[in-house]
Amino acid sequence: MAIQHPLIEIVPGKRGGKPCIRGQRITVGDILGWLSSGMSHAEILEDFPDLQEDHIRAALAFAADREQRTRSVVAP
């Protein structure tokens, strides 16, 4: 089952088919990378004025949902 979120879209050919903020070219991975590098929500929103706080939360929710659906396979 595909992961869906109203603020996230996956469009073939757009950013290599990676999940993006709807209507933008900013990927979920971009946002996660900025957060993991230590940027605050306020810094991200200042650097990318087209983003909103809801977009950051949507990216986190999307990534959390995808993580919950990931299955580990242990090689024999």
Biopython code that builds the backbone (N, CA, C, O; Angstrom):
import numpy as np
from Bio.PDB.StructureBuilder import StructureBuilder

atoms = [
    (1, "MET", "N", (0.846, -1.174, 0.000)),
    (1, "MET", "CA", (0.000, 0.000, 0.000)),
    (1, "MET", "C", (0.894, 1.242, 0.000)),
    (1, "MET", "O", (1.847, 1.333, 0.774)),
    (2, "ALA", "N", (0.575, 2.187, -0.872)),
    (2, "ALA", "CA", (1.359, 3.417, -0.969)),
    (2, "ALA", "C", (1.063, 4.332, 0.213)),
    (2, "ALA", "O", (-0.067, 4.418, 0.691)),
    (3, "ILE", "N", (2.087, 4.997, 0.658)),
    (3, "ILE", "CA", (1.940, 5.973, 1.733)),
    (3, "ILE", "C", (1.370, 7.240, 1.121)),
    (3, "ILE", "O", (1.854, 7.702, 0.088)),
    (4, "GLN", "N", (0.346, 7.805, 1.747)),
    (4, "GLN", "CA", (-0.265, 9.010, 1.216)),
    (4, "GLN", "C", (-0.341, 10.080, 2.289)),
    (4, "GLN", "O", (-0.557, 9.790, 3.465)),
    (5, "HIS", "N", (-0.163, 11.295, 1.871)),
    (5, "HIS", "CA", (-0.323, 12.448, 2.755)),
    (5, "HIS", "C", (-0.766, 13.602, 1.864)),
    (5, "HIS", "O", (-0.226, 13.769, 0.771)),
    (6, "PRO", "N", (-1.736, 14.401, 2.303)),
    (6, "PRO", "CA", (-2.255, 15.459, 1.429)),
    (6, "PRO", "C", (-1.235, 16.534, 1.032)),
    (6, "PRO", "O", (-1.438, 17.220, 0.030)),
    (7, "LEU", "N", (-0.162, 16.694, 1.779)),
    (7, "LEU", "CA", (0.841, 17.715, 1.454)),
    (7, "LEU", "C", (2.070, 17.150, 0.747)),
    (7, "LEU", "O", (2.996, 17.892, 0.419)),
    (8, "ILE", "N", (2.077, 15.829, 0.510)),
    (8, "ILE", "CA", (3.213, 15.164, -0.129)),
    (8, "ILE", "C", (2.731, 14.544, -1.431)),
    (8, "ILE", "O", (1.656, 13.947, -1.485)),
    (9, "GLU", "N", (3.535, 14.690, -2.480)),
    (9, "GLU", "CA", (3.195, 14.055, -3.751)),
    (9, "GLU", "C", (4.419, 13.355, -4.325)),
    (9, "GLU", "O", (5.558, 13.762, -4.093)),
    (10, "ILE", "N", (4.158, 12.301, -5.072)),
    (10, "ILE", "CA", (5.212, 11.592, -5.798)),
    (10, "ILE", "C", (4.816, 11.643, -7.262)),
    (10, "ILE", "O", (3.807, 11.069, -7.670)),
    (11, "VAL", "N", (5.631, 12.342, -8.048)),
    (11, "VAL", "CA", (5.347, 12.526, -9.470)),
    (11, "VAL", "C", (6.517, 11.935, -10.255)),
    (11, "VAL", "O", (7.649, 12.400, -10.123)),
    (12, "PRO", "N", (6.249, 10.910, -11.075)),
    (12, "PRO", "CA", (7.331, 10.347, -11.883)),
    (12, "PRO", "C", (8.029, 11.448, -12.691)),
    (12, "PRO", "O", (7.379, 12.281, -13.323)),
    (13, "GLY", "N", (9.345, 11.432, -12.654)),
    (13, "GLY", "CA", (10.126, 12.421, -13.394)),
    (13, "GLY", "C", (10.410, 13.705, -12.627)),
    (13, "GLY", "O", (11.280, 14.477, -13.030)),
    (14, "LYS", "N", (9.708, 13.947, -11.551)),
    (14, "LYS", "CA", (9.957, 15.139, -10.730)),
    (14, "LYS", "C", (10.875, 14.734, -9.588)),
    (14, "LYS", "O", (10.508, 13.918, -8.742)),
    (15, "ARG", "N", (12.074, 15.313, -9.570)),
    (15, "ARG", "CA", (13.092, 14.992, -8.566)),
    (15, "ARG", "C", (13.322, 13.484, -8.458)),
    (15, "ARG", "O", (13.507, 12.941, -7.369)),
    (16, "GLY", "N", (13.304, 12.831, -9.609)),
    (16, "GLY", "CA", (13.586, 11.392, -9.655)),
    (16, "GLY", "C", (12.498, 10.540, -9.029)),
    (16, "GLY", "O", (12.759, 9.408, -8.621)),
    (17, "GLY", "N", (11.281, 11.066, -8.946)),
    (17, "GLY", "CA", (10.178, 10.306, -8.356)),
    (17, "GLY", "C", (10.194, 10.266, -6.843)),
    (17, "GLY", "O", (9.472, 9.480, -6.230)),
    (18, "LYS", "N", (11.021, 11.117, -6.234)),
    (18, "LYS", "CA", (11.082, 11.167, -4.774)),
    (18, "LYS", "C", (9.867, 11.922, -4.228)),
    (18, "LYS", "O", (9.323, 12.791, -4.910)),
    (19, "PRO", "N", (9.442, 11.599, -3.013)),
    (19, "PRO", "CA", (8.314, 12.323, -2.427)),
    (19, "PRO", "C", (8.682, 13.790, -2.186)),
    (19, "PRO", "O", (9.698, 14.095, -1.563)),
    (20, "CYS", "N", (7.828, 14.693, -2.696)),
    (20, "CYS", "CA", (8.050, 16.132, -2.610)),
    (20, "CYS", "C", (6.882, 16.810, -1.912)),
    (20, "CYS", "O", (5.782, 16.265, -1.822)),
    (21, "ILE", "N", (7.148, 17.998, -1.429)),
    (21, "ILE", "CA", (6.079, 18.847, -0.933)),
    (21, "ILE", "C", (5.200, 19.182, -2.134)),
    (21, "ILE", "O", (5.706, 19.588, -3.180)),
    (22, "ARG", "N", (3.903, 19.016, -1.990)),
    (22, "ARG", "CA", (2.959, 19.225, -3.098)),
    (22, "ARG", "C", (3.162, 20.607, -3.727)),
    (22, "ARG", "O", (3.164, 21.628, -3.039)),
    (23, "GLY", "N", (3.331, 20.611, -5.052)),
    (23, "GLY", "CA", (3.489, 21.846, -5.801)),
    (23, "GLY", "C", (4.880, 22.451, -5.748)),
    (23, "GLY", "O", (5.104, 23.531, -6.294)),
    (24, "GLN", "N", (5.819, 21.770, -5.098)),
    (24, "GLN", "CA", (7.190, 22.278, -4.986)),
    (24, "GLN", "C", (8.173, 21.192, -5.391)),
    (24, "GLN", "O", (7.794, 20.040, -5.601)),
    (25, "ARG", "N", (9.432, 21.573, -5.496)),
    (25, "ARG", "CA", (10.479, 20.607, -5.836)),
    (25, "ARG", "C", (11.326, 20.256, -4.615)),
    (25, "ARG", "O", (12.404, 19.676, -4.752)),
    (26, "ILE", "N", (10.856, 20.595, -3.452)),
    (26, "ILE", "CA", (11.560, 20.271, -2.207)),
    (26, "ILE", "C", (11.112, 18.881, -1.764)),
    (26, "ILE", "O", (9.920, 18.627, -1.591)),
    (27, "THR", "N", (12.086, 17.982, -1.583)),
    (27, "THR", "CA", (11.755, 16.601, -1.221)),
    (27, "THR", "C", (11.682, 16.424, 0.292)),
    (27, "THR", "O", (12.188, 17.231, 1.072)),
    (28, "VAL", "N", (11.031, 15.335, 0.664)),
    (28, "VAL", "CA", (11.011, 14.927, 2.073)),
    (28, "VAL", "C", (12.450, 14.748, 2.547)),
    (28, "VAL", "O", (12.798, 15.145, 3.659)),
    (29, "GLY", "N", (13.278, 14.154, 1.703)),
    (29, "GLY", "CA", (14.687, 13.948, 2.039)),
    (29, "GLY", "C", (15.440, 15.244, 2.262)),
    (29, "GLY", "O", (16.307, 15.321, 3.132)),
    (30, "ASP", "N", (15.111, 16.276, 1.471)),
    (30, "ASP", "CA", (15.746, 17.583, 1.673)),
    (30, "ASP", "C", (15.456, 18.077, 3.090)),
    (30, "ASP", "O", (16.362, 18.484, 3.817)),
    (31, "ILE", "N", (14.183, 18.034, 3.469)),
    (31, "ILE", "CA", (13.780, 18.534, 4.787)),
    (31, "ILE", "C", (14.413, 17.718, 5.900)),
    (31, "ILE", "O", (14.895, 18.278, 6.885)),
    (32, "LEU", "N", (14.417, 16.399, 5.753)),
    (32, "LEU", "CA", (15.050, 15.554, 6.769)),
    (32, "LEU", "C", (16.543, 15.846, 6.875)),
    (32, "LEU", "O", (17.101, 15.871, 7.972)),
    (33, "GLY", "N", (17.179, 16.066, 5.741)),
    (33, "GLY", "CA", (18.610, 16.391, 5.743)),
    (33, "GLY", "C", (18.895, 17.696, 6.458)),
    (33, "GLY", "O", (19.849, 17.789, 7.231)),
    (34, "TRP", "N", (18.069, 18.710, 6.203)),
    (34, "TRP", "CA", (18.268, 20.001, 6.871)),
    (34, "TRP", "C", (18.086, 19.861, 8.374)),
    (34, "TRP", "O", (18.869, 20.405, 9.154)),
    (35, "LEU", "N", (17.055, 19.134, 8.778)),
    (35, "LEU", "CA", (16.818, 18.943, 10.211)),
    (35, "LEU", "C", (17.963, 18.161, 10.854)),
    (35, "LEU", "O", (18.412, 18.490, 11.952)),
    (36, "SER", "N", (18.431, 17.118, 10.156)),
    (36, "SER", "CA", (19.503, 16.302, 10.737)),
    (36, "SER", "C", (20.830, 17.040, 10.793)),
    (36, "SER", "O", (21.710, 16.685, 11.577)),
    (37, "SER", "N", (20.979, 18.079, 9.952)),
    (37, "SER", "CA", (22.212, 18.865, 9.989)),
    (37, "SER", "C", (22.173, 19.912, 11.105)),
    (37, "SER", "O", (23.159, 20.608, 11.350)),
    (38, "GLY", "N", (21.021, 20.013, 11.779)),
    (38, "GLY", "CA", (20.926, 20.934, 12.904)),
    (38, "GLY", "C", (20.109, 22.184, 12.638)),
    (38, "GLY", "O", (19.958, 23.020, 13.529)),
    (39, "MET", "N", (19.573, 22.332, 11.416)),
    (39, "MET", "CA", (18.751, 23.507, 11.139)),
    (39, "MET", "C", (17.454, 23.425, 11.944)),
    (39, "MET", "O", (16.860, 22.356, 12.081)),
    (40, "SER", "N", (17.034, 24.547, 12.462)),
    (40, "SER", "CA", (15.752, 24.605, 13.171)),
    (40, "SER", "C", (14.633, 24.792, 12.148)),
    (40, "SER", "O", (14.878, 25.134, 10.991)),
    (41, "HIS", "N", (13.408, 24.561, 12.598)),
    (41, "HIS", "CA", (12.265, 24.809, 11.726)),
    (41, "HIS", "C", (12.284, 26.263, 11.252)),
    (41, "HIS", "O", (12.047, 26.545, 10.077)),
    (42, "ALA", "N", (12.566, 27.177, 12.175)),
    (42, "ALA", "CA", (12.580, 28.609, 11.841)),
    (42, "ALA", "C", (13.630, 28.915, 10.770)),
    (42, "ALA", "O", (13.374, 29.705, 9.862)),
    (43, "GLU", "N", (14.804, 28.297, 10.869)),
    (43, "GLU", "CA", (15.857, 28.524, 9.869)),
    (43, "GLU", "C", (15.443, 27.998, 8.498)),
    (43, "GLU", "O", (15.684, 28.646, 7.479)),
    (44, "ILE", "N", (14.824, 26.832, 8.477)),
    (44, "ILE", "CA", (14.365, 26.254, 7.213)),
    (44, "ILE", "C", (13.313, 27.169, 6.581)),
    (44, "ILE", "O", (13.367, 27.456, 5.385)),
    (45, "LEU", "N", (12.364, 27.619, 7.390)),
    (45, "LEU", "CA", (11.293, 28.475, 6.874)),
    (45, "LEU", "C", (11.831, 29.822, 6.403)),
    (45, "LEU", "O", (11.297, 30.414, 5.465)),
    (46, "GLU", "N", (12.877, 30.300, 7.048)),
    (46, "GLU", "CA", (13.493, 31.556, 6.623)),
    (46, "GLU", "C", (14.224, 31.384, 5.289)),
    (46, "GLU", "O", (14.148, 32.248, 4.415)),
    (47, "ASP", "N", (14.933, 30.258, 5.143)),
    (47, "ASP", "CA", (15.689, 29.995, 3.911)),
    (47, "ASP", "C", (14.792, 29.616, 2.730)),
    (47, "ASP", "O", (15.150, 29.847, 1.575)),
    (48, "PHE", "N", (13.635, 29.037, 3.022)),
    (48, "PHE", "CA", (12.718, 28.558, 1.987)),
    (48, "PHE", "C", (11.325, 29.116, 2.268)),
    (48, "PHE", "O", (10.480, 28.419, 2.828)),
    (49, "PRO", "N", (11.083, 30.366, 1.884)),
    (49, "PRO", "CA", (9.840, 31.045, 2.249)),
    (49, "PRO", "C", (8.566, 30.412, 1.679)),
    (49, "PRO", "O", (7.472, 30.711, 2.158)),
    (50, "ASP", "N", (8.685, 29.548, 0.671)),
    (50, "ASP", "CA", (7.502, 28.866, 0.148)),
    (50, "ASP", "C", (7.059, 27.713, 1.043)),
    (50, "ASP", "O", (5.948, 27.201, 0.901)),
    (51, "LEU", "N", (7.925, 27.308, 1.960)),
    (51, "LEU", "CA", (7.571, 26.250, 2.912)),
    (51, "LEU", "C", (6.800, 26.837, 4.085)),
    (51, "LEU", "O", (6.942, 28.010, 4.430)),
    (52, "GLN", "N", (5.986, 25.986, 4.680)),
    (52, "GLN", "CA", (5.254, 26.336, 5.895)),
    (52, "GLN", "C", (5.543, 25.279, 6.943)),
    (52, "GLN", "O", (6.022, 24.189, 6.628)),
    (53, "GLU", "N", (5.250, 25.608, 8.183)),
    (53, "GLU", "CA", (5.459, 24.659, 9.283)),
    (53, "GLU", "C", (4.745, 23.334, 9.001)),
    (53, "GLU", "O", (5.282, 22.268, 9.302)),
    (54, "ASP", "N", (3.549, 23.394, 8.430)),
    (54, "ASP", "CA", (2.809, 22.167, 8.104)),
    (54, "ASP", "C", (3.571, 21.277, 7.139)),
    (54, "ASP", "O", (3.456, 20.053, 7.209)),
    (55, "HIS", "N", (4.349, 21.869, 6.240)),
    (55, "HIS", "CA", (5.142, 21.080, 5.294)),
    (55, "HIS", "C", (6.229, 20.294, 6.023)),
    (55, "HIS", "O", (6.475, 19.130, 5.708)),
    (56, "ILE", "N", (6.870, 20.925, 6.984)),
    (56, "ILE", "CA", (7.915, 20.229, 7.751)),
    (56, "ILE", "C", (7.297, 19.075, 8.534)),
    (56, "ILE", "O", (7.839, 17.970, 8.541)),
    (57, "ARG", "N", (6.174, 19.324, 9.187)),
    (57, "ARG", "CA", (5.500, 18.253, 9.934)),
    (57, "ARG", "C", (5.032, 17.139, 8.997)),
    (57, "ARG", "O", (5.089, 15.964, 9.357)),
    (58, "ALA", "N", (4.571, 17.501, 7.804)),
    (58, "ALA", "CA", (4.142, 16.492, 6.836)),
    (58, "ALA", "C", (5.316, 15.610, 6.407)),
    (58, "ALA", "O", (5.168, 14.394, 6.280)),
    (59, "ALA", "N", (6.471, 16.219, 6.187)),
    (59, "ALA", "CA", (7.661, 15.450, 5.806)),
    (59, "ALA", "C", (8.053, 14.482, 6.920)),
    (59, "ALA", "O", (8.394, 13.329, 6.656)),
    (60, "LEU", "N", (8.003, 14.950, 8.153)),
    (60, "LEU", "CA", (8.328, 14.077, 9.285)),
    (60, "LEU", "C", (7.311, 12.942, 9.420)),
    (60, "LEU", "O", (7.688, 11.797, 9.668)),
    (61, "ALA", "N", (6.037, 13.255, 9.258)),
    (61, "ALA", "CA", (4.993, 12.232, 9.354)),
    (61, "ALA", "C", (5.138, 11.204, 8.233)),
    (61, "ALA", "O", (4.983, 10.004, 8.457)),
    (62, "PHE", "N", (5.437, 11.685, 7.025)),
    (62, "PHE", "CA", (5.619, 10.797, 5.887)),
    (62, "PHE", "C", (6.793, 9.847, 6.144)),
    (62, "PHE", "O", (6.681, 8.640, 5.931)),
    (63, "ALA", "N", (7.913, 10.401, 6.601)),
    (63, "ALA", "CA", (9.097, 9.578, 6.871)),
    (63, "ALA", "C", (8.827, 8.582, 8.001)),
    (63, "ALA", "O", (9.259, 7.432, 7.922)),
    (64, "ALA", "N", (8.127, 9.005, 9.039)),
    (64, "ALA", "CA", (7.809, 8.107, 10.158)),
    (64, "ALA", "C", (6.913, 6.970, 9.684)),
    (64, "ALA", "O", (7.108, 5.817, 10.067)),
    (65, "ASP", "N", (5.939, 7.294, 8.857)),
    (65, "ASP", "CA", (5.034, 6.268, 8.337)),
    (65, "ASP", "C", (5.789, 5.277, 7.459)),
    (65, "ASP", "O", (5.571, 4.069, 7.541)),
    (66, "ARG", "N", (6.676, 5.800, 6.620)),
    (66, "ARG", "CA", (7.468, 4.927, 5.756)),
    (66, "ARG", "C", (8.365, 4.014, 6.598)),
    (66, "ARG", "O", (8.523, 2.834, 6.287)),
    (67, "GLU", "N", (8.945, 4.562, 7.654)),
    (67, "GLU", "CA", (9.801, 3.768, 8.544)),
    (67, "GLU", "C", (9.000, 2.648, 9.204)),
    (67, "GLU", "O", (9.492, 1.526, 9.326)),
    (68, "GLN", "N", (7.788, 2.939, 9.625)),
    (68, "GLN", "CA", (6.946, 1.925, 10.265)),
    (68, "GLN", "C", (6.606, 0.789, 9.306)),
    (68, "GLN", "O", (6.367, -0.339, 9.737)),
    (69, "ARG", "N", (6.584, 1.079, 8.027)),
    (69, "ARG", "CA", (6.231, 0.074, 7.025)),
    (69, "ARG", "C", (7.440, -0.707, 6.513)),
    (69, "ARG", "O", (7.284, -1.681, 5.777)),
    (70, "THR", "N", (8.642, -0.284, 6.899)),
    (70, "THR", "CA", (9.868, -0.950, 6.439)),
    (70, "THR", "C", (10.025, -2.282, 7.169)),
    (70, "THR", "O", (9.875, -2.365, 8.388)),
    (71, "ARG", "N", (10.327, -3.308, 6.400)),
    (71, "ARG", "CA", (10.545, -4.635, 6.986)),
    (71, "ARG", "C", (12.016, -4.988, 6.864)),
    (71, "ARG", "O", (12.644, -4.753, 5.832)),
    (72, "SER", "N", (12.544, -5.545, 7.915)),
    (72, "SER", "CA", (13.927, -5.989, 7.888)),
    (72, "SER", "C", (13.982, -7.428, 7.412)),
    (72, "SER", "O", (13.156, -8.258, 7.793)),
    (73, "VAL", "N", (14.957, -7.705, 6.584)),
    (73, "VAL", "CA", (15.180, -9.050, 6.126)),
    (73, "VAL", "C", (16.585, -9.455, 6.569)),
    (73, "VAL", "O", (17.573, -8.801, 6.238)),
    (74, "VAL", "N", (16.645, -10.538, 7.317)),
    (74, "VAL", "CA", (17.926, -11.021, 7.824)),
    (74, "VAL", "C", (18.385, -12.168, 6.937)),
    (74, "VAL", "O", (17.677, -13.159, 6.758)),
    (75, "ALA", "N", (19.584, -12.014, 6.385)),
    (75, "ALA", "CA", (20.132, -13.052, 5.530)),
    (75, "ALA", "C", (20.533, -14.253, 6.378)),
    (75, "ALA", "O", (21.026, -14.098, 7.495)),
    (76, "PRO", "N", (20.316, -15.448, 5.841)),
    (76, "PRO", "CA", (20.697, -16.667, 6.598)),
    (76, "PRO", "C", (22.192, -16.797, 6.773)),
    (76, "PRO", "O", (22.661, -17.759, 7.382)),
]
sb = StructureBuilder()
sb.init_structure("model")
sb.init_model(0)
sb.init_chain("A")
sb.init_seg("    ")
for serial, (resi, resn, name, xyz) in enumerate(atoms, 1):
    if name == "N":
        sb.init_residue(resn, " ", resi, " ")
    sb.init_atom(name, np.array(xyz, "f"), 0.0, 1.0, " ", f" {name:<3s}", serial, name[0])
structure = sb.get_structure()
